[in-house]
Amino acid sequence: MLNICMEYAALFESAEEGGFVITIPDFGWGVSQGDTEEEARAMATALLQTLIQEHIRRGEALPRPTRPRGKKYRLIRCVARGQGPKRPSRHSGNGSLSTSETQPNAPFRSTPELKISGNSS
């Protein structure tokens, strides 16, 4: 089983009508909103999950997370669980290459079956 934790910074901007408008700048697309800080964090987590799943579905590499600073940013965390791609490894008893489904350094674009869950921090 492949378990990977990812954290991205979400930008929380005050909405004119109250609450927050949320974007995740590293992805460059997608927006959400929440009326309270707690609701906005939950919506930011859902947004991040959607962005990651869409990149995986399209076969695109995920952007490298940046660490912007400031009062408007909150770190949002997602955990990806699933089967990694089959890759050759040198662990068979007869000296030939065997395949393993759980390579820890597997690229995300090769694992469309990942299940994403999130926590905001």
C-alpha positions in Angstrom: 0.0 0.0 0.0 1.3 3.4 -1.0 0.8 6.2 1.7 1.9 9.7 0.9 1.2 12.9 2.8 1.0 16.1 0.9 0.7 19.7 2.2 -0.1 22.7 0.1 -0.7 26.3 1.2 -4.2 27.6 0.7 -4.8 31.4 0.4 -7.7 32.6 2.5 -9.0 35.9 1.4 -11.8 37.8 3.1 -15.0 37.9 0.9 -16.9 41.2 0.7 -20.1 39.5 1.8 -18.2 37.8 4.7 -16.4 34.5 5.1 -13.5 33.5 3.0 -12.6 32.8 -0.7 -10.0 30.0 -0.9 -7.5 29.2 -3.6 -4.4 27.0 -3.7 -1.9 29.0 -5.7 0.5 26.1 -6.5 -2.2 24.6 -8.7 -3.2 27.8 -10.5 -6.9 26.9 -10.8 -9.8 26.1 -8.6 -11.6 28.2 -6.0 -13.9 27.5 -3.0 -15.4 29.5 -0.2 -16.5 29.1 3.4 -18.6 31.3 5.8 -16.4 30.6 8.9 -12.7 29.7 9.4 -13.7 26.1 10.2 -16.0 25.7 7.2 -13.3 27.4 5.0 -10.7 24.9 6.1 -13.0 22.0 5.3 -13.7 23.5 1.9 -10.0 24.0 1.3 -9.3 20.3 2.1 -12.1 19.3 -0.4 -10.6 21.7 -3.0 -7.2 20.2 -2.6 -8.5 16.7 -2.9 -10.3 17.6 -6.1 -7.2 19.3 -7.6 -5.0 16.3 -6.8 -7.5 13.8 -8.1 -8.0 15.8 -11.3 -4.2 15.9 -11.9 -4.0 12.2 -11.3 -6.9 11.5 -13.7 -5.3 13.6 -16.4 -1.9 11.9 -15.9 -0.3 15.2 -14.9 2.5 15.5 -12.4 1.5 17.3 -9.2 3.0 20.8 -8.7 5.8 21.0 -6.1 4.3 22.6 -2.9 5.7 26.1 -2.0 5.7 27.6 1.5 4.3 31.1 1.2 4.2 33.1 4.4 1.7 35.5 5.8 -1.6 35.7 7.8 -3.7 34.7 4.8 -2.1 31.3 4.2 -3.1 28.0 5.9 -1.4 24.6 5.3 -3.8 22.0 4.1 -2.9 18.3 4.2 -4.1 15.4 2.2 -3.1 11.8 2.5 -3.0 9.6 -0.6 -3.4 5.9 -0.2 -3.4 3.3 -3.0 -1.4 0.9 -5.0 1.7 2.2 -6.6 2.6 1.4 -10.2 4.3 -1.9 -10.9 8.0 -1.3 -11.2 11.0 -3.7 -11.5 12.9 -4.5 -8.4 15.8 -6.8 -7.7 14.3 -8.8 -4.9 13.6 -12.2 -6.6 15.5 -15.2 -5.4 16.8 -16.2 -8.9 18.6 -12.9 -9.6 16.1 -11.7 -12.2 13.9 -8.7 -11.9 10.6 -9.0 -10.2 7.8 -6.5 -10.0 6.5 -4.7 -6.9 3.3 -2.8 -6.5 4.4 -0.7 -3.6 7.3 1.5 -4.6 7.6 4.4 -2.2 9.0 6.8 -4.8 6.3 6.1 -7.5 5.2 9.3 -9.4 1.6 10.3 -8.8 0.8 10.4 -12.5 1.2 6.7 -12.6 -1.3 5.9 -9.8 -4.8 6.8 -10.9 -6.3 4.5 -8.2 -5.1 6.6 -5.3 -7.7 7.4 -2.6 -7.3 10.9 -1.1 -8.3 11.9 2.4 -7.6 15.3 4.0 -6.9 17.1 7.1 -6.4 20.8 7.5 -3.7 22.1 9.9 
